[in-house]
Amino acid sequence: MSNRAVLEVIALDEEDAVAAQTGGADRLELVTDMAADGLSPSTASFAAIRAAVDIPLRVMLRLADGFAAGDADALVRRAEELRAAGATEFVLGFLTPDGEPDLVAVERLVTVLDGARWTFHRAIDRAADRDGLRKRLADLPGLDTYLTAGAATGVDDGLATLKAEAARAGEPGYEARILVGGGLRLDHLPELRAAGLDAFHIGGAARPQGWAAPVSAEAVRTWREAVDA
């Protein structure tokens, strides 16, 4: 990827992927079942999307709604299958019932990923201690991104946190890039860009007709232009 700001778009299938790339997306997050807030795609779906586009793909590792790991053995098997199918970037993140990072589950998956780059997703927005979570995950291999709105309720309520964390870039626990997503709107961009944030994630915003319709290349292009402005 170039040094320009990153625009990541959620893709459910090849049609989404092609439209997102056409509109100017730098990277895709691959998921299925948005009714459960995004679960792991099948290896067949990953392979079809990989064949359809040539931009980076981050593949979700999540088998049930919520932020509990659930069946860790099944997660490991899915990660192994996706790695064998050629996946090289991933998205994951699990919490214990008391809001602490589930290091057992995360470390098992990171071992299987074997150096692949990965995003810790919006589980950070439900963590009991964001700073503590970052510091406990800091040394895990491959972690290069946090997908976060700054608050569980979305970017509107998380702006102050996002800006504060951006100001700490490079400190222990704050080396990973912040990827802003979760209720993100175009009107948030000037304030976020002014604070030094340079990576953005959209899902519904790329689908003006709703989740039942595919990604709109035109909508993605609007975001591309706004992010680059």
DOVEXDREN-978695 format. One line per 10 residues: number of its first residue (from 0); their letters; for each residue x, y, z of N, C-alpha, C. Coordinates in nm, 3 decimals, padded with zeros to 5 digits. Layout:
<rs>
NUM) a) X:Y:Z:X:Y:Z:X:Y:Z; ...
</rs>
This chain:
<rs>
0) msnravlevi) 00.083:-00.119:00.000:00.000:00.000:00.000:00.088:00.125:00.000; 00.039:00.233:-00.056:00.112:00.358:-00.059:00.100:00.426:00.077; 00.156:00.547:00.087:00.151:00.621:00.212:00.020:00.698:00.230; -00.070:00.691:00.133:-00.197:00.761:00.148:-00.280:00.696:00.259; -00.381:00.768:00.305:-00.468:00.714:00.409:-00.534:00.586:00.359; -00.553:00.493:00.450:-00.612:00.363:00.415:-00.764:00.370:00.422; -00.829:00.315:00.321:-00.974:00.298:00.321:-01.003:00.149:00.309; -01.061:00.092:00.415:-01.097:-00.050:00.417:-01.248:-00.063:00.409; -01.296:-00.156:00.328:-01.439:-00.175:00.305:-01.476:-00.320:00.336; -01.588:-00.340:00.402:-01.639:-00.475:00.427:-01.691:-00.534:00.297
10) aldeedavaa) -01.652:-00.656:00.267:-01.701:-00.727:00.150:-01.757:-00.862:00.192; -01.874:-00.895:00.137:-01.939:-01.022:00.166:-01.919:-01.124:00.054; -01.888:-01.075:-00.067:-01.876:-01.166:-00.182:-01.795:-01.098:-00.291; -01.781:-01.166:-00.405:-01.701:-01.113:-00.515:-01.757:-00.983:-00.570; -01.889:-00.971:-00.579:-01.948:-00.848:-00.632:-01.911:-00.729:-00.545; -01.922:-00.746:-00.413:-01.880:-00.641:-00.321:-01.733:-00.606:-00.341; -01.652:-00.709:-00.352:-01.507:-00.688:-00.361:-01.470:-00.609:-00.485; -01.526:-00.646:-00.598:-01.494:-00.577:-00.723:-01.540:-00.432:-00.717; -01.661:-00.408:-00.664:-01.712:-00.271:-00.654:-01.625:-00.187:-00.561; -01.584:-00.246:-00.448:-01.501:-00.172:-00.353:-01.366:-00.137:-00.414
20) qtggadrlel) -01.304:-00.232:-00.482:-01.176:-00.202:-00.546:-01.193:-00.097:-00.655; -01.300:-00.107:-00.734:-01.326:-00.009:-00.839:-01.342:00.131:-00.781; -01.406:00.141:-00.665:-01.427:00.270:-00.601:-01.305:00.328:-00.534; -01.201:00.249:-00.516:-01.077:00.301:-00.459:-01.040:00.247:-00.323; -01.104:00.140:-00.279:-01.065:00.080:-00.150:-00.922:00.028:-00.157; -00.852:00.043:-00.047:-00.716:-00.009:-00.036:-00.714:-00.154:00.010; -00.815:-00.190:00.089:-00.816:-00.321:00.152:-00.960:-00.359:00.182; -00.986:-00.489:00.189:-01.119:-00.540:00.221:-01.114:-00.618:00.351; -01.222:-00.608:00.429:-01.244:-00.699:00.541:-01.348:-00.799:00.494; -01.313:-00.927:00.495:-01.403:-01.030:00.446:-01.479:-01.094:00.560
30) vtdmaadgls) -01.611:-01.091:00.551:-01.698:-01.150:00.652:-01.818:-01.214:00.584; -01.895:-01.284:00.664:-02.026:-01.330:00.623:-02.122:-01.302:00.738; -02.252:-01.310:00.713:-02.355:-01.301:00.817:-02.347:-01.171:00.898; -02.383:-01.061:00.835:-02.382:-00.934:00.907:-02.492:-00.926:01.012; -02.591:-01.014:01.006:-02.691:-01.018:01.113:-02.626:-01.053:01.246; -02.511:-01.123:01.240:-02.433:-01.155:01.360:-02.311:-01.064:01.371; -02.316:-00.950:01.300:-02.211:-00.849:01.306:-02.080:-00.894:01.243; -02.088:-00.994:01.152:-01.971:-01.033:01.076:-01.899:-01.154:01.129; -01.913:-01.267:01.059:-01.848:-01.392:01.099:-01.748:-01.435:00.990; -01.673:-01.540:01.019:-01.572:-01.588:00.924:-01.637:-01.636:00.795
40) pstasfaair) -01.582:-01.595:00.681:-01.629:-01.650:00.554:-01.577:-01.793:00.537; -01.637:-01.864:00.444:-01.587:-01.997:00.410:-01.458:-01.985:00.330; -01.383:-02.093:00.323:-01.261:-02.090:00.242:-01.297:-02.072:00.094; -01.411:-02.127:00.052:-01.453:-02.111:-00.088:-01.482:-01.965:-00.119; -01.548:-01.896:-00.026:-01.577:-01.754:-00.046:-01.447:-01.674:-00.050; -01.357:-01.702:00.041:-01.228:-01.633:00.039:-01.158:-01.654:-00.095; -01.154:-01.780:-00.142:-01.083:-01.809:-00.267:-01.146:-01.735:-00.385; -01.280:-01.728:-00.387:-01.348:-01.660:-00.498:-01.316:-01.510:-00.497; -01.315:-01.451:-00.378:-01.285:-01.308:-00.368:-01.138:-01.283:-00.400; -01.051:-01.370:-00.353:-00.908:-01.355:-00.383:-00.883:-01.358:-00.534
50) aavdiplrvm) -00.960:-01.440:-00.604:-00.945:-01.449:-00.749:-01.003:-01.328:-00.822; -01.094:-01.257:-00.755:-01.166:-01.148:-00.822:-01.096:-01.012:-00.811; -01.014:-00.994:-00.707:-00.950:-00.864:-00.685:-00.804:-00.884:-00.647; -00.727:-00.774:-00.656:-00.584:-00.786:-00.625:-00.538:-00.693:-00.514; -00.634:-00.646:-00.432:-00.597:-00.565:-00.315:-00.593:-00.655:-00.191; -00.529:-00.611:-00.084:-00.519:-00.695:00.036:-00.655:-00.730:00.096; -00.662:-00.850:00.152:-00.785:-00.900:00.215:-00.755:-00.936:00.359; -00.834:-00.881:00.452:-00.826:-00.922:00.592:-00.949:-01.005:00.623; -00.926:-01.127:00.667:-01.032:-01.225:00.682:-01.071:-01.238:00.829; -01.201:-01.226:00.855:-01.251:-01.234:00.992:-01.236:-01.375:01.049
60) lrladgfaag) -01.190:-01.383:01.174:-01.190:-01.508:01.250:-01.286:-01.491:01.366; -01.408:-01.536:01.346:-01.515:-01.518:01.445:-01.629:-01.610:01.403; -01.675:-01.695:01.494:-01.773:-01.796:01.458:-01.910:-01.775:01.521; -01.923:-01.676:01.610:-02.051:-01.651:01.675:-02.061:-01.503:01.711; -02.182:-01.453:01.717:-02.204:-01.314:01.754:-02.149:-01.287:01.894; -02.104:-01.166:01.917:-02.049:-01.130:02.047:-01.898:-01.132:02.046; -01.838:-01.116:02.162:-01.693:-01.102:02.170:-01.626:-01.213:02.252; -01.702:-01.321:02.278:-01.643:-01.439:02.341:-01.587:-01.530:02.232; -01.476:-01.596:02.261:-01.414:-01.684:02.162:-01.502:-01.804:02.130; -01.577:-01.853:02.228:-01.659:-01.971:02.205:-01.572:-02.094:02.185
70) dadalvrrae) -01.597:-02.168:02.078:-01.525:-02.293:02.050:-01.388:-02.260:01.991; -01.289:-02.253:02.076:-01.155:-02.214:02.031:-01.097:-02.316:01.935; -01.128:-02.444:01.955:-01.077:-02.546:01.864:-01.132:-02.524:01.723; -01.260:-02.489:01.714:-01.320:-02.462:01.582:-01.258:-02.338:01.519; -01.229:-02.236:01.600:-01.163:-02.118:01.547:-01.025:-02.151:01.491; -00.951:-02.231:01.563:-00.819:-02.270:01.517:-00.829:-02.348:01.385; -00.925:-02.438:01.376:-00.942:-02.513:01.251:-00.975:-02.419:01.136; -01.064:-02.322:01.159:-01.098:-02.228:01.052:-00.976:-02.147:01.010; -00.899:-02.103:01.108:-00.777:-02.027:01.076:-00.681:-02.112:00.994; -00.666:-02.239:01.031:-00.577:-02.328:00.956:-00.626:-02.347:00.813
80) elraagatef) -00.757:-02.362:00.796:-00.814:-02.379:00.663:-00.792:-02.256:00.577; -00.814:-02.138:00.635:-00.798:-02.015:00.560:-00.651:-01.989:00.525; -00.562:-02.019:00.618:-00.420:-02.006:00.588:-00.381:-02.099:00.474; -00.431:-02.222:00.478:-00.400:-02.319:00.373:-00.454:-02.274:00.238; -00.566:-02.199:00.241:-00.627:-02.150:00.117:-00.557:-02.025:00.064; -00.461:-01.972:00.140:-00.384:-01.859:00.093:-00.408:-01.728:00.164; -00.491:-01.726:00.268:-00.516:-01.602:00.342:-00.389:-01.561:00.417; -00.355:-01.433:00.409:-00.232:-01.383:00.472:-00.255:-01.269:00.570; -00.381:-01.222:00.583:-00.413:-01.116:00.677:-00.547:-01.148:00.742; -00.562:-01.110:00.869:-00.679:-01.154:00.945:-00.731:-01.044:01.037
90) vlgfltpdge) -00.852:-01.068:01.089:-00.917:-00.982:01.186:-00.968:-01.071:01.299; -00.939:-01.038:01.423:-00.985:-01.119:01.536:-00.983:-01.035:01.662; -01.038:-01.090:01.769:-01.035:-01.021:01.898:-01.142:-01.076:01.990; -01.101:-01.120:02.108:-01.194:-01.182:02.201:-01.172:-01.133:02.343; -01.282:-01.123:02.417:-01.278:-01.079:02.555:-01.330:-01.188:02.647; -01.284:-01.187:02.772:-01.340:-01.273:02.875:-01.471:-01.209:02.925; -01.551:-01.279:03.002:-01.676:-01.220:03.051:-01.658:-01.092:03.131; -01.540:-01.071:03.191:-01.518:-00.949:03.268:-01.450:-00.839:03.187; -01.447:-00.854:03.055:-01.397:-00.749:02.969:-01.247:-00.743:02.951; -01.178:-00.847:02.995:-01.033:-00.855:02.975:-01.004:-00.925:02.842
100) pdlvaverlv) -00.889:-00.898:02.780:-00.856:-00.970:02.657:-00.841:-01.119:02.684; -00.901:-01.201:02.598:-00.892:-01.346:02.612:-00.760:-01.391:02.550; -00.654:-01.381:02.627:-00.521:-01.409:02.575:-00.503:-01.555:02.534; -00.573:-01.646:02.600:-00.560:-01.787:02.564:-00.607:-01.808:02.421; -00.726:-01.759:02.390:-00.781:-01.776:02.255:-00.699:-01.699:02.152; -00.667:-01.574:02.183:-00.593:-01.492:02.087:-00.456:-01.551:02.059; -00.385:-01.595:02.162:-00.252:-01.649:02.141:-00.256:-01.781:02.064; -00.358:-01.862:02.084:-00.371:-01.985:02.005:-00.385:-01.952:01.856; -00.467:-01.852:01.827:-00.486:-01.814:01.687:-00.361:-01.751:01.628; -00.296:-01.666:01.704:-00.175:-01.601:01.654:-00.068:-01.705:01.621
110) tvldgarwtf) -00.061:-01.811:01.699:00.034:-01.918:01.669:00.004:-01.981:01.534; -00.124:-02.006:01.507:-00.164:-02.064:01.379:-00.138:-01.966:01.264; -00.156:-01.839:01.290:-00.136:-01.739:01.184:00.010:-01.727:01.144; 00.100:-01.767:01.233:00.241:-01.784:01.198:00.301:-01.659:01.133; 00.284:-01.544:01.199:00.345:-01.422:01.150:00.257:-01.337:01.060; 00.139:-01.387:01.022:00.049:-01.308:00.938:00.006:-01.181:01.012; -00.016:-01.075:00.938:-00.062:-00.950:00.998:-00.210:-00.959:01.033; -00.247:-00.892:01.144:-00.386:-00.899:01.186:-00.431:-00.774:01.260; -00.562:-00.755:01.256:-00.631:-00.645:01.323:-00.701:-00.699:01.447; -00.687:-00.630:01.560:-00.774:-00.657:01.675:-00.896:-00.569:01.658
120) hraidraadr) -01.013:-00.632:01.645:-01.131:-00.558:01.605:-01.199:-00.488:01.721; -01.326:-00.451:01.703:-01.392:-00.360:01.796:-01.420:-00.419:01.934; -01.372:-00.537:01.962:-01.376:-00.584:02.100:-01.306:-00.485:02.193; -01.209:-00.411:02.141:-01.141:-00.311:02.226:-01.240:-00.208:02.278; -01.347:-00.182:02.204:-01.446:-00.082:02.247:-01.535:-00.133:02.359; -01.528:-00.264:02.388:-01.604:-00.322:02.499:-01.512:-00.363:02.613; -01.384:-00.333:02.601:-01.288:-00.376:02.702:-01.305:-00.298:02.832; -01.277:-00.365:02.943:-01.284:-00.299:03.073:-01.175:-00.193:03.087; -01.063:-00.215:03.018:-00.947:-00.125:03.030:-00.877:-00.123:02.894; -00.905:-00.020:02.815:-00.847:-00.011:02.681:-00.695:-00.006:02.686
130) dglrkrladl) -00.643:00.077:02.772:-00.498:00.093:02.782:-00.434:-00.039:02.825; -00.495:-00.104:02.923:-00.441:-00.231:02.969:-00.446:-00.337:02.861; -00.554:-00.341:02.784:-00.565:-00.437:02.674:-00.452:-00.415:02.574; -00.431:-00.290:02.535:-00.326:-00.260:02.438:-00.189:-00.308:02.489; -00.161:-00.283:02.614:-00.030:-00.318:02.666:-00.013:-00.469:02.679; -00.122:-00.540:02.707:-00.113:-00.686:02.718:-00.099:-00.754:02.582; -00.148:-00.689:02.478:-00.138:-00.747:02.343:-00.016:-00.699:02.267; 00.054:-00.600:02.320:00.154:-00.527:02.243:00.261:-00.615:02.180; 00.300:-00.721:02.245:00.412:-00.802:02.195:00.368:-00.920:02.109; 00.240:-00.932:02.080:00.195:-01.044:01.999:00.238:-01.024:01.853
140) pgldtyltag) 00.298:-01.125:01.792:00.345:-01.109:01.654:00.230:-01.087:01.556; 00.252:-00.996:01.462:00.156:-00.972:01.355:00.054:-00.864:01.382; 00.032:-00.826:01.507:-00.069:-00.724:01.539:-00.021:-00.588:01.488; -00.094:-00.534:01.389:-00.052:-00.404:01.337:-00.165:-00.302:01.331; -00.287:-00.341:01.375:-00.402:-00.251:01.361:-00.503:-00.276:01.472; -00.567:-00.167:01.519:-00.687:-00.177:01.604:-00.802:-00.113:01.528; -00.908:-00.190:01.504:-01.032:-00.135:01.450:-01.114:-00.087:01.568; -01.141:00.044:01.573:-01.209:00.100:01.690:-01.287:00.225:01.653; -01.399:00.242:01.724:-01.476:00.367:01.715:-01.443:00.459:01.832; -01.361:00.411:01.924:-01.331:00.488:02.043:-01.431:00.469:02.155
150) aatgvddgla) -01.547:00.412:02.121:-01.653:00.386:02.219:-01.743:00.277:02.164; -01.805:00.202:02.253:-01.895:00.094:02.210:-02.012:00.146:02.129; -02.052:00.270:02.155:-02.169:00.329:02.089:-02.137:00.397:01.958; -02.009:00.403:01.919:-01.975:00.458:01.790:-01.886:00.581:01.795; -01.847:00.626:01.676:-01.749:00.734:01.664:-01.798:00.864:01.726; -01.926:00.894:01.718:-01.976:01.018:01.779:-01.932:01.029:01.925; -01.942:00.917:01.998:-01.906:00.919:02.140:-01.758:00.888:02.163; -01.689:00.844:02.059:-01.550:00.802:02.077:-01.446:00.897:02.023; -01.490:01.013:01.972:-01.394:01.104:01.909:-01.281:01.145:02.003; -01.314:01.179:02.124:-01.209:01.223:02.218:-01.109:01.112:02.245
160) tlkaeaarag) -01.159:00.990:02.260:-01.069:00.876:02.284:-00.981:00.850:02.163; -01.038:00.853:02.045:-00.961:00.831:01.923:-00.848:00.932:01.911; -00.879:01.059:01.936:-00.777:01.163:01.924:-00.670:01.148:02.031; -00.712:01.111:02.151:-00.614:01.092:02.259:-00.522:00.976:02.229; -00.577:00.868:02.176:-00.493:00.752:02.145:-00.401:00.781:02.027; -00.451:00.856:01.928:-00.366:00.894:01.815:-00.246:00.975:01.863; -00.266:01.058:01.963:-00.158:01.142:02.016:-00.052:01.059:02.087; -00.084:00.934:02.122:00.011:00.847:02.190:00.082:00.751:02.095; 00.064:00.770:01.966:00.124:00.680:01.868:00.273:00.662:01.894; 00.316:00.535:01.893:00.456:00.504:01.916:00.489:00.468:02.059
170) epgyearilv) 00.402:00.503:02.154:00.425:00.462:02.292:00.403:00.311:02.306; 00.455:00.248:02.412:00.429:00.106:02.433:00.279:00.077:02.436; 00.236:-00.015:02.353:00.095:-00.049:02.341:00.021:00.032:02.236; 00.086:00.135:02.184:00.021:00.224:02.088:00.095:00.227:01.954; 00.171:00.122:01.928:00.245:00.116:01.802:00.154:00.079:01.684; 00.050:00.000:01.711:-00.039:-00.045:01.603:-00.122:00.072:01.549; -00.153:00.066:01.423:-00.230:00.172:01.357:-00.375:00.169:01.405; -00.434:00.285:01.418:-00.576:00.297:01.450:-00.655:00.300:01.320; -00.747:00.206:01.305:-00.839:00.200:01.192:-00.976:00.239:01.246; -01.025:00.356:01.207:-01.148:00.409:01.264:-01.269:00.350:01.192
180) ggglrldhlp) -01.358:00.290:01.269:-01.480:00.235:01.212:-01.583:00.209:01.320; -01.709:00.218:01.280:-01.819:00.196:01.374:-01.899:00.324:01.387; -01.999:00.342:01.302:-02.074:00.466:01.303:-01.998:00.582:01.242; -01.896:00.551:01.163:-01.816:00.656:01.100:-01.895:00.723:00.988; -01.891:00.856:00.986:-01.957:00.935:00.881:-01.856:01.025:00.812; -01.894:01.071:00.695:-01.806:01.162:00.619:-01.773:01.288:00.699; -01.870:01.338:00.776:-01.845:01.463:00.849:-01.748:01.445:00.965; -01.718:01.320:01.002:-01.616:01.298:01.105:-01.474:01.317:01.049; -01.457:01.300:00.920:-01.323:01.288:00.863:-01.234:01.409:00.887; -01.280:01.534:00.867:-01.188:01.646:00.888:-01.126:01.649:01.027
190) elraagldaf) -01.207:01.625:01.130:-01.155:01.628:01.267:-01.058:01.512:01.291; -01.091:01.394:01.239:-01.004:01.279:01.257:-00.873:01.295:01.181; -00.880:01.345:01.059:-00.758:01.365:00.980:-00.670:01.472:01.047; -00.731:01.576:01.100:-00.655:01.681:01.167:-00.581:01.628:01.289; -00.637:01.522:01.350:-00.574:01.461:01.468:-00.466:01.360:01.430; -00.446:01.341:01.300:-00.342:01.250:01.254:-00.388:01.109:01.223; -00.518:01.083:01.234:-00.570:00.950:01.204:-00.575:00.931:01.052; -00.533:00.814:01.007:-00.514:00.797:00.863:-00.559:00.661:00.811; -00.655:00.598:00.880:-00.708:00.471:00.832:-00.855:00.462:00.872; -00.939:00.424:00.777:-01.084:00.431:00.795:-01.150:00.307:00.738
200) higgaarpqg) -01.257:00.263:00.808:-01.324:00.136:00.779:-01.473:00.162:00.764; -01.530:00.118:00.651:-01.674:00.138:00.630:-01.741:00.008:00.589; -01.867:-00.003:00.628:-01.949:-00.118:00.591:-02.079:-00.070:00.531; -02.173:-00.034:00.616:-02.301:00.016:00.568:-02.287:00.142:00.485; -02.188:00.225:00.514:-02.169:00.349:00.437:-02.136:00.323:00.292; -02.089:00.204:00.262:-02.059:00.167:00.123:-02.180:00.108:00.052; -02.293:00.100:00.123:-02.414:00.038:00.070:-02.533:00.131:00.093; -02.550:00.231:00.009:-02.660:00.327:00.029:-02.797:00.261:00.030; -02.811:00.145:-00.031:-02.939:00.075:-00.036:-02.955:-00.027:00.077; -02.861:-00.030:00.170:-02.871:-00.122:00.283:-02.792:-00.249:00.261
210) waapvsaeav) -02.786:-00.331:00.367:-02.704:-00.453:00.363:-02.757:-00.559:00.267; -02.882:-00.547:00.227:-02.936:-00.643:00.130:-02.886:-00.615:-00.010; -02.829:-00.498:-00.033:-02.777:-00.458:-00.163:-02.624:-00.466:-00.161; -02.561:-00.475:-00.278:-02.415:-00.484:-00.281:-02.346:-00.352:-00.254; -02.216:-00.357:-00.237:-02.134:-00.238:-00.225:-02.152:-00.152:-00.350; -02.158:-00.022:-00.330:-02.167:00.074:-00.440:-02.028:00.131:-00.468; -01.978:00.111:-00.588:-01.849:00.168:-00.624:-01.852:00.320:-00.613; -01.965:00.380:-00.647:-01.978:00.525:-00.638:-01.968:00.573:-00.494; -02.033:00.500:-00.402:-02.024:00.537:-00.260:-01.881:00.526:-00.209; -01.814:00.419:-00.247:-01.675:00.402:-00.205:-01.589:00.514:-00.262
220) rtwreavda) -01.614:00.552:-00.387:-01.538:00.660:-00.449:-01.558:00.792:-00.374; -01.680:00.816:-00.329:-01.705:00.937:-00.249:-01.620:00.937:-00.123; -01.612:00.821:-00.058:-01.528:00.810:00.062:-01.380:00.823:00.028; -01.338:00.763:-00.083:-01.199:00.775:-00.123:-01.160:00.921:-00.140; -01.245:00.997:-00.208:-01.216:01.138:-00.231:-01.214:01.217:-00.100; -01.306:01.185:-00.010:-01.313:01.256:00.118:-01.191:01.222:00.205; -01.153:01.096:00.208:-01.036:01.055:00.287:-00.909:01.121:00.235; -00.901:01.139:00.104:-00.781:01.196:00.043:-00.780:01.349:00.045; -00.893:01.409:00.076:-00.903:01.556:00.068:-00.810:01.623:00.169
</rs>
